[in-house]
Structure formats: structure tokens, C-alpha cells
């Protein structure tokens, strides 16, 4: 198993700390069982966040699209020249 990167450790740790504080403040629990459940949930969430941080250098390969066999050329017919009309001088 590869070692976690600094970004994974940072994101995971911040997630555990902030989610623990948020859940404790929102639930207002004071029992030991409630605090233990919140701590386990925060650790699981931190682990999930740390594992989903993309690893450096491992980018998905681009989909290869076959090149067209012949280049497509648009052919537009040039408009027919219009006869020049001269005005009579009066």
C-alpha cells in the first residue's frame, strides 16, 4: 500500500477535526457513548476524504480518438460573375 501524501494527511486531519467539532456542537451530547460514536464517524469521514484526494502523477489516460481517414474539405462554388452594367451618359 502506498504511503499517504502530505495533501492526504492534511485534508484527512482537517476533516476529522472540523467534523468532530461540528457534530459535537450540533448534537450537544454529553454522554460518553455519543462522543465515541461521533469520534468514530469523524475518523471514518476523514479516512474517506484522505483516500479520495487525487494522487500526484496518476492522471487518467486520455481517450484516443481515431483521426479521420481523409480530411474533410468544404467545397463552395464561387458565384458566377455578374455582367457589368454601364450607365449611359446623357
For each residue, the residues with C-beta under 8 A, 3 or more apart:
1:
2: 55
3:
4: 8 9 12 50
5: 8 9 53 55 56
6: 9 10
7: 10 11 53
8: 4 5 11 12 50 51 53
9: 4 5 6 12 13 50
10: 6 7 13 14
11: 7 8 14 15 49 50 53
12: 4 8 9 15 16 46 47 49 50
13: 9 10 16 17 46
14: 10 11 17 18
15: 11 12 18 19 42 45 46 49 50
16: 12 13 19 20 42 43 45 46
17: 13 14 20 21
18: 14 15 21 22
19: 15 16 22 23 41 42 45 46
20: 16 17 23 24 38 39 42
21: 17 18 24 25
22: 18 19 25 26
23: 19 20 26 27 38 41 42
24: 20 21 27 28 29 35 38
25: 21 22 28
26: 22 23
27: 23 24 34 38
28: 24 25
29: 24 34 35 38
30: 34 35
31: 34 35
32: 35 36
33: 36 37
34: 27 29 30 31 37 38
35: 24 29 30 31 32 38 39
36: 32 33 39 40
37: 33 34 40 41
38: 20 23 24 27 29 34 35 41 42
39: 20 35 36 42 43
40: 36 37 43 44
41: 19 23 37 38 44 45
42: 15 16 19 20 23 38 39 45 46
43: 16 39 40 46 47
44: 40 41 47 48
45: 15 16 19 41 42 48 49
46: 12 13 15 16 19 42 43 49 50
47: 12 43 44 50 51
48: 44 45 51 52
49: 11 12 15 45 46 52 53
50: 4 8 9 11 12 15 46 47 53
51: 8 47 48
52: 48 49
53: 5 7 8 11 49 50
54: 58
55: 2 5 58
56: 5
57:
58: 54 55
59:
60:
61:
62:
63:
64:
65:
66:
67:
68: 71 72
69:
70:
71: 68
72: 68
73:
74:
75:
76:
77:
78:
79:
80:
81:
82:
83:
84:
85:
86:
87:
88:
89:
90:
